[in-house]
Amino acid sequence: MVRAGPDKEGSSEAPVQRGALPVAAFVAQVNACAVDVVAHTEQALTELAALDEQHHFFTVMTPELARAQAQAVTAKIAQGWKGRLAGVPLSVKDCLCVEGVLSQAGSKALEGYAPVFSATAVQRCIDEGAIIVGKTSQDEFGFGSFSTNVGIGFAVPTNPHDPSRACGGSSGGSAGVTALTRLPHLSIAESTGGSIASPASFCGVAGLCPTYGQVSRYGLLDYANSLDKIGSMGKSVDDAALLLSVMAGHDTKDSTSLPDAGFDYSAIASTRAADGLSPVEGLRIGVLADFFGEGVLPEVREHVQRAAQQLADAGARLKSVSLPLTAKQGVGAYYMTAVTEASTNLAKYCGIRYGHAPALSVDEDFNASFTRARSESFGTEAKRRIMLGTFARMAGYRDAYYIRAAKVRTLILREYEEAFSKVDVLLCPTMPVLPPRFDEIAKLTPLQNYLMDIMTVGPNLAGLPHLSVPCGWVAADAGRGSAVGGAGGSDTVFLPVGCMLISPHKREDVLVQAGRIIRPAPALAKGDES
Amino acid sequence: MDVTTDTIRHIAKLARLSLTEAEVEAFVPQFQEILGLFAELDAVDVSEAAPSFHALQLGEALADDAPEACLSQEQALSLTPHRQDGYFKGPKVV
């Protein structure tokens, strides 16, 4: 039901429409020497520090690095240099290495780790003139869907629209800060099973997770090698697309980097095709029937259906599509694969070469020493996933669990292939619910947590590019005991709903063209506050 | 499968983790529940499917057999207190 409440698109208070220039327009001004980058960077640092104090979006802020980069960009611009991200404040998920900056993947296991090199994705942004403002909060190593599984000693980021609720995860800080800043901003995020789409949906920003192998994983503090993908977040689909285009490309330092990696944003920068037609004219959109049923909040369903209709109104053709195997077995196949890979990846954290390095004891051999360093530095969810993965790799169980999941993955890949023989893009909600309150999350069992990823695990398992784009707002009660409500004392908050689009491998261009059609609809009243 | 506190302790040992009694007790029902999810994969007929360890067919990525710049010994040792005489210092072996 559409309530005569505030129209979030038209309202001056609309959380994602706070007047920040599109990043491309800002960059054009910077390159034309029309912006004082040093002053703008100061302004950004001040604003972001205030947001961080309220919401814990950053694990660490990097004002000194930002100021030095602003000076360097200013000097180069004065000499006629132009950068594709010149002067743009850029936040980076904590799991990406930034030279000389604490890069801890939200984990005590990487306590004090300030790497001696930058991740390829980060370096490409620096080379194009981006200003790095800080590292963003996340679930430890990416182990979560709400950014509540932070490592020992880290703060949980809170939702930009209601601090009693979660940001989503695991790239929660990236999404939260992108939503709230009033200045142009981009954020490097990363997804293993939905860690870009989920927080983008819960915070009301665009989150673009590319094809596996599009962006080099060199310098990523990894979770699961065959699943991890570095992607982008922005206030708009175009902002996110611009950032991806800078990061994407082949890298010999990553053996899984696609030989033909690359995403050409300039080719689709215009919202009109050359013939003047809508770029989505005739585009076949597969509406994923499996993900609109039981367990999906009615308001979420309504908004996402409306987004599909917007695409139809722009010339796309809607068709109902089903992915029965992915819907039923995707979560199990994903988690089996992810925890198995995680358990081997995290074996390297032993307290010797970097990160948490407790004093050695003459009473301890290798096993005792490693065990102590690991046990006192991993949080509960990290321990749980390492244990689950270790179990699945145990002699006698490997074939029954890990290899079986890898075979199911093959069948899921085939199911997508079949679907993409009939349609160009798949569409469904990103998350089945609104951003949950922390007290609701605390009541979930680990399995119930994992099941929240039902919409996002499929494209991640299949390495498919996917985009979460805000498609509407739902009015809900502010969390109990929270300070939300604004100056007017209202206890109503507006929470975003995300629509997810999935394309075949290497077709990020179609996602961008379809995603930019979708506009957030007016707020719905939430019928069933649970 | 049946998960007991002994199962959890055994897995923890293999994973080089020491758990508190409270952690062991909490993990038993949680693992039981999660393994139930994994067991649902048994219902899928995978007889015709080869395992996929990646989503995309990636060829062998081989680097040229040529030396290139890498971290200096100093850089490699710069991030830990456990170093001595230009080497990492580890726990005792014997």
Interface residues (C-beta under 8 A of the other chain):
Chain A: G112 Y113 A114 P115 V116 F117 T211 Y212 G213 S226 T252 S255 T256 S257 L258 P259 L325 K328 Q329 V331 G332 A333 Y335 M336 S343 A347 C350 I352 R353 Y354 G355 A357 L360 S361 V362 E364 D365 F366 N367 A368 S369 F370 T371 R372 R374 S375 F378 T380 K383 R384 I386 M387 L388 T390 F391 A392 M394 Y401 I403 R404 A405 A406 K407 V408 R409 T410 L411 L413 T445 P446 L447 Y450 L461 A462 G463 L464 H505
Chain B: I8 I11 A12 L14 A15 R16 L17 S18 L19 E23 F27 Q30 F31 E33 I34 L35 G36 L37 F38 E40 L41 D42 A43 V44 V46 A49 A50 P51 S52 F53 H54 A55 L56 L58 G59 A61 A63 L71 Q75 A76 S78 L79 T80 P81 H82 F88 K89 G90 P91 K92 V93
